[in-house]
């Protein structure tokens, strides 16, 4: 089973590309969705977060805004949070792998926004980076509700620069040429991996 690590900076079109891999028949593990499940009402992470950041739990679910405030207030808080969230996500990822193997999948995709930042690229066979020119990225992100130039710059600063990601990639998917072009690139990657060329 070939494990693809799919990543890309904010606004590059990674979520849409992950959906294209799904449509092509590849099981996709979405790390962000796993965290959302852990934070949801009665989610596995809720009791731990309530113990450490009591005000960040509202109606049995984690309020990401309040939790984010704690993370910004003290970088140590992020380390504390990650120390128990990462193993929980890891458990979900293992279950995903087991399921994919049972179903006979030949290629699976790990959709991880911070693949390089968390060292996840070392755990996959191939890295696919979703990318687009900076102007396109900026335009997409600033079109999001409530997004400001300052927030965009802060988010970018926390991520490995796009140019570095590109250099470390086994494959690139350019998303500024339209959906059909991106879909074609996904198919090409799957073909070359199945042919043992990747």
Buried (B, 14 or more C-beta within 10 A) or exposed (E): EBBBBBBBBBBBBBBBBBBBBBEBEBBBBBBBBBBBBBBBEEBBBBEBBBEEBEEBBEEEBBBEEBBEBBBEEEEEBBEBBEEBBEEBBEEBBEEBBEEBEEEEBEBBBBBBBBBBEBEBBEBBBBBBBBBBEEEBBBEBBEEEEEBEEEBBEEBBEEBBEBEEBEEEBBBBBBBBEEEEEBBBBBEEBBEBBEEEEB
